[in-house]
């Protein structure tokens, strides 16, 4: 149990870098003013932060999974451009009083997820640089770099056309269900009904389906679902000037496994007196309320980091992807003909 | 006076991006999952954070200058590799209660410094991406990207050889003097003795001498002085396996202008009862103490972001650089023959 303040920055850095593996395209690694890497094609770059109190709390802090989550959300953004990850720059700010082993677990979680992405995508994804700071709050700020061939180009949000099919890789709603379970007081180590712990695990450490990129459809547009299907599909619809129509029955397989968690959350809220109309006498929860919450998670919950792509109709279905709707003339997002409000997460209270 | 919480993330982003100018090498700018840029040569990348309470406090927070400082420290790292900046990824975390105009000033300060670097270096340095988050503390996390020709390669810390001359571009000690002035209670708007306000300005918003890169010596090693000459020159000495010998008289022109500030700081400390042996009766401050503090700032103070390079002896002196010593066989850093401890800044209390 050694605190960072007992080690000092240089010793802490040495411990972290011991978890790092160099990439074959590195010319200058960590330890100089900047990293130098060999790069081929156009550069793809994205940055995302996780801030204590905003994106996670100490109540359910798991350092290793925080690292996985921080890496995953950045790597998913690179993949959503149709690009191959090139490396991560990892900036971490943690309190002086942090145990060295906890910071190592955070860093190691980042390395683990980057290596998983590399394995699934057939490339190496080293941590090529970053920064370390003392801070009153835990903050991760990661930049993910990637490459895309200049000839093929990146897959943006603006290429969808009426008639395109809408495809999903990965899951929806699991992380949102996990978050509501955490808010309802459930914890990873609790004796929970079957399947609930895995939703919490997805919230704490989402596992984007990078491997799906190998079989992706010839995409006209693509996005990583970080803010919810309704919001992120709405972004494609806006950028492309089309209407995205979701087929409700295509979501059945995503909604059904979430029902036990929805029932648990609604019962907990009812027991808390916060259930409102969702729960009858004795905390009984209606099937309709369960269905509505599970569907809400699937439509509006982000953070599973599923991938949604639009693609012209083709003879063969892409392996590992499910068809969830089609693009039409118009605007906005619909579900079996009814408009879907884009209700995803926004910072600064709106 | 509109707070971020009244605007919401999308409106805040629109305001910030109005300050941005696109670079000619951008293929996909902000607004997609990731940015795409055309790149030539090897990729140079570096990331640095500034954290409230660690790197600055609200006592002397100037949003615009914080932006300049955040950009400058990253751009200087790119330049110190002999590279040309390519763009910045800007992640900012601020409280919900922040005035929108303050966040705009922060972002605009970053843009201003990136554009200054671009002008001095003859390239465009757009903000190509980033992230925005709500946070209990103000945090800036910037990634600077750059390029270096694969044939010429980057200038690392490890190429210095005995006999090389040591060159400095820019200043030393000014930001450290400014920091001690701030700790002593001086503020930018105060009626201060001549020259003191400009030291505080350097602390709040350092202005690296990017233009010196056009005339730099044929460098065997180079570093950006962010942690102090003693520490950063020590890093070159360590990486290169040489001894860096500083010529004290070469520092005279750097030390002399700092004397009034050193006298002010020591007198303030004496008046506070913290002067110890530095001050006699009535708060008089000895010339020796003044000289020692001014030299300490020059030797050990970082954050001016001067550039130090080693270079084989050549017929012509590089314009805009000053010779401050030479590399010798051995190890460590010396000043006129006496060993200099490397006492630069370290996070986590050591």
Boltz contact constraints between the chains, C-beta under 6 A:
constraints:
  - contact:
      token1: [A, 4]
      token2: [B, 348]
      max_distance: 6.0
  - contact:
      token1: [A, 5]
      token2: [B, 348]
      max_distance: 6.0
  - contact:
      token1: [A, 5]
      token2: [B, 349]
      max_distance: 6.0
  - contact:
      token1: [A, 8]
      token2: [B, 346]
      max_distance: 6.0
  - contact:
      token1: [A, 8]
      token2: [B, 348]
      max_distance: 6.0
  - contact:
      token1: [A, 8]
      token2: [B, 350]
      max_distance: 6.0
  - contact:
      token1: [A, 9]
      token2: [B, 346]
      max_distance: 6.0
  - contact:
      token1: [A, 9]
      token2: [B, 347]
      max_distance: 6.0
  - contact:
      token1: [A, 9]
      token2: [B, 348]
      max_distance: 6.0
  - contact:
      token1: [A, 12]
      token2: [B, 348]
      max_distance: 6.0
  - contact:
      token1: [A, 28]
      token2: [B, 154]
      max_distance: 6.0
  - contact:
      token1: [A, 28]
      token2: [B, 156]
      max_distance: 6.0
  - contact:
      token1: [A, 32]
      token2: [B, 156]
      max_distance: 6.0
  - contact:
      token1: [A, 32]
      token2: [B, 157]
      max_distance: 6.0
  - contact:
      token1: [A, 33]
      token2: [B, 77]
      max_distance: 6.0
  - contact:
      token1: [A, 33]
      token2: [B, 80]
      max_distance: 6.0
  - contact:
      token1: [A, 33]
      token2: [B, 81]
      max_distance: 6.0
  - contact:
      token1: [A, 33]
      token2: [B, 224]
      max_distance: 6.0
  - contact:
      token1: [A, 34]
      token2: [B, 44]
      max_distance: 6.0
  - contact:
      token1: [A, 34]
      token2: [B, 46]
      max_distance: 6.0
  - contact:
      token1: [A, 34]
      token2: [B, 77]
      max_distance: 6.0
  - contact:
      token1: [A, 34]
      token2: [B, 78]
      max_distance: 6.0
  - contact:
      token1: [A, 34]
      token2: [B, 81]
      max_distance: 6.0
  - contact:
      token1: [A, 35]
      token2: [B, 45]
      max_distance: 6.0
  - contact:
      token1: [A, 36]
      token2: [B, 42]
      max_distance: 6.0
  - contact:
      token1: [A, 36]
      token2: [B, 44]
      max_distance: 6.0
  - contact:
      token1: [A, 36]
      token2: [B, 154]
      max_distance: 6.0
  - contact:
      token1: [A, 37]
      token2: [B, 43]
      max_distance: 6.0
  - contact:
      token1: [A, 38]
      token2: [B, 42]
      max_distance: 6.0
  - contact:
      token1: [A, 39]
      token2: [B, 43]
      max_distance: 6.0
  - contact:
      token1: [A, 42]
      token2: [B, 36]
      max_distance: 6.0
  - contact:
      token1: [A, 42]
      token2: [B, 38]
      max_distance: 6.0
  - contact:
      token1: [A, 43]
      token2: [B, 37]
      max_distance: 6.0
  - contact:
      token1: [A, 43]
      token2: [B, 39]
      max_distance: 6.0
  - contact:
      token1: [A, 44]
      token2: [B, 34]
      max_distance: 6.0
  - contact:
      token1: [A, 44]
      token2: [B, 36]
      max_distance: 6.0
  - contact:
      token1: [A, 45]
      token2: [B, 35]
      max_distance: 6.0
  - contact:
      token1: [A, 45]
      token2: [B, 89]
      max_distance: 6.0
  - contact:
      token1: [A, 45]
      token2: [B, 129]
      max_distance: 6.0
  - contact:
      token1: [A, 46]
      token2: [B, 34]
      max_distance: 6.0
  - contact:
      token1: [A, 46]
      token2: [B, 129]
      max_distance: 6.0
  - contact:
      token1: [A, 47]
      token2: [B, 89]
      max_distance: 6.0
  - contact:
      token1: [A, 47]
      token2: [B, 91]
      max_distance: 6.0
  - contact:
      token1: [A, 47]
      token2: [B, 129]
      max_distance: 6.0
  - contact:
      token1: [A, 47]
      token2: [B, 130]
      max_distance: 6.0
  - contact:
      token1: [A, 47]
      token2: [B, 131]
      max_distance: 6.0
  - contact:
      token1: [A, 48]
      token2: [B, 131]
      max_distance: 6.0
  - contact:
      token1: [A, 49]
      token2: [B, 91]
      max_distance: 6.0
  - contact:
      token1: [A, 49]
      token2: [B, 93]
      max_distance: 6.0
  - contact:
      token1: [A, 49]
      token2: [B, 131]
      max_distance: 6.0
  - contact:
      token1: [A, 49]
      token2: [B, 133]
      max_distance: 6.0
  - contact:
      token1: [A, 51]
      token2: [B, 93]
      max_distance: 6.0
  - contact:
      token1: [A, 51]
      token2: [B, 133]
      max_distance: 6.0
  - contact:
      token1: [A, 51]
      token2: [B, 135]
      max_distance: 6.0
  - contact:
      token1: [A, 53]
      token2: [B, 136]
      max_distance: 6.0
  - contact:
      token1: [A, 54]
      token2: [B, 133]
      max_distance: 6.0
  - contact:
      token1: [A, 54]
      token2: [B, 134]
      max_distance: 6.0
  - contact:
      token1: [A, 54]
      token2: [B, 135]
      max_distance: 6.0
  - contact:
      token1: [A, 77]
      token2: [B, 33]
      max_distance: 6.0
  - contact:
      token1: [A, 77]
      token2: [B, 34]
      max_distance: 6.0
  - contact:
      token1: [A, 78]
      token2: [B, 34]
      max_distance: 6.0
  - contact:
      token1: [A, 80]
      token2: [B, 33]
      max_distance: 6.0
  - contact:
      token1: [A, 81]
      token2: [B, 33]
      max_distance: 6.0
  - contact:
      token1: [A, 81]
      token2: [B, 34]
      max_distance: 6.0
  - contact:
      token1: [A, 89]
      token2: [B, 45]
      max_distance: 6.0
  - contact:
      token1: [A, 89]
      token2: [B, 47]
      max_distance: 6.0
  - contact:
      token1: [A, 89]
      token2: [B, 143]
      max_distance: 6.0
  - contact:
      token1: [A, 91]
      token2: [B, 47]
      max_distance: 6.0
  - contact:
      token1: [A, 91]
      token2: [B, 49]
      max_distance: 6.0
  - contact:
      token1: [A, 91]
      token2: [B, 141]
      max_distance: 6.0
  - contact:
      token1: [A, 93]
      token2: [B, 49]
      max_distance: 6.0
  - contact:
      token1: [A, 93]
      token2: [B, 51]
      max_distance: 6.0
  - contact:
      token1: [A, 96]
      token2: [B, 348]
      max_distance: 6.0
  - contact:
      token1: [A, 96]
      token2: [B, 349]
      max_distance: 6.0
  - contact:
      token1: [A, 129]
      token2: [B, 45]
      max_distance: 6.0
  - contact:
      token1: [A, 129]
      token2: [B, 46]
      max_distance: 6.0
  - contact:
      token1: [A, 129]
      token2: [B, 47]
      max_distance: 6.0
  - contact:
      token1: [A, 130]
      token2: [B, 47]
      max_distance: 6.0
  - contact:
      token1: [A, 131]
      token2: [B, 47]
      max_distance: 6.0
  - contact:
      token1: [A, 131]
      token2: [B, 48]
      max_distance: 6.0
  - contact:
      token1: [A, 131]
      token2: [B, 49]
      max_distance: 6.0
  - contact:
      token1: [A, 133]
      token2: [B, 49]
      max_distance: 6.0
  - contact:
      token1: [A, 133]
      token2: [B, 51]
      max_distance: 6.0
  - contact:
      token1: [A, 133]
      token2: [B, 54]
      max_distance: 6.0
  - contact:
      token1: [A, 133]
      token2: [B, 347]
      max_distance: 6.0
  - contact:
      token1: [A, 134]
      token2: [B, 54]
      max_distance: 6.0
  - contact:
      token1: [A, 134]
      token2: [B, 347]
      max_distance: 6.0
  - contact:
      token1: [A, 134]
      token2: [B, 348]
      max_distance: 6.0
  - contact:
      token1: [A, 135]
      token2: [B, 51]
      max_distance: 6.0
  - contact:
      token1: [A, 135]
      token2: [B, 54]
      max_distance: 6.0
  - contact:
      token1: [A, 136]
      token2: [B, 53]
      max_distance: 6.0
  - contact:
      token1: [A, 136]
      token2: [B, 137]
      max_distance: 6.0
  - contact:
      token1: [A, 137]
      token2: [B, 136]
      max_distance: 6.0
  - contact:
      token1: [A, 137]
      token2: [B, 137]
      max_distance: 6.0
  - contact:
      token1: [A, 139]
      token2: [B, 139]
      max_distance: 6.0
  - contact:
      token1: [A, 141]
      token2: [B, 91]
      max_distance: 6.0
  - contact:
      token1: [A, 141]
      token2: [B, 141]
      max_distance: 6.0
  - contact:
      token1: [A, 143]
      token2: [B, 89]
      max_distance: 6.0
  - contact:
      token1: [A, 143]
      token2: [B, 143]
      max_distance: 6.0
  - contact:
      token1: [A, 154]
      token2: [B, 28]
      max_distance: 6.0
  - contact:
      token1: [A, 154]
      token2: [B, 36]
      max_distance: 6.0
  - contact:
      token1: [A, 156]
      token2: [B, 28]
      max_distance: 6.0
  - contact:
      token1: [A, 156]
      token2: [B, 32]
      max_distance: 6.0
  - contact:
      token1: [A, 157]
      token2: [B, 32]
      max_distance: 6.0
  - contact:
      token1: [A, 224]
      token2: [B, 33]
      max_distance: 6.0
  - contact:
      token1: [A, 346]
      token2: [B, 8]
      max_distance: 6.0
  - contact:
      token1: [A, 346]
      token2: [B, 9]
      max_distance: 6.0
  - contact:
      token1: [A, 347]
      token2: [B, 9]
      max_distance: 6.0
  - contact:
      token1: [A, 347]
      token2: [B, 133]
      max_distance: 6.0
  - contact:
      token1: [A, 347]
      token2: [B, 134]
      max_distance: 6.0
  - contact:
      token1: [A, 348]
      token2: [B, 4]
      max_distance: 6.0
  - contact:
      token1: [A, 348]
      token2: [B, 5]
      max_distance: 6.0
  - contact:
      token1: [A, 348]
      token2: [B, 8]
      max_distance: 6.0
  - contact:
      token1: [A, 348]
      token2: [B, 9]
      max_distance: 6.0
  - contact:
      token1: [A, 348]
      token2: [B, 12]
      max_distance: 6.0
  - contact:
      token1: [A, 348]
      token2: [B, 96]
      max_distance: 6.0
  - contact:
      token1: [A, 348]
      token2: [B, 134]
      max_distance: 6.0
  - contact:
      token1: [A, 349]
      token2: [B, 5]
      max_distance: 6.0
  - contact:
      token1: [A, 349]
      token2: [B, 96]
      max_distance: 6.0
  - contact:
      token1: [A, 350]
      token2: [B, 8]
      max_distance: 6.0
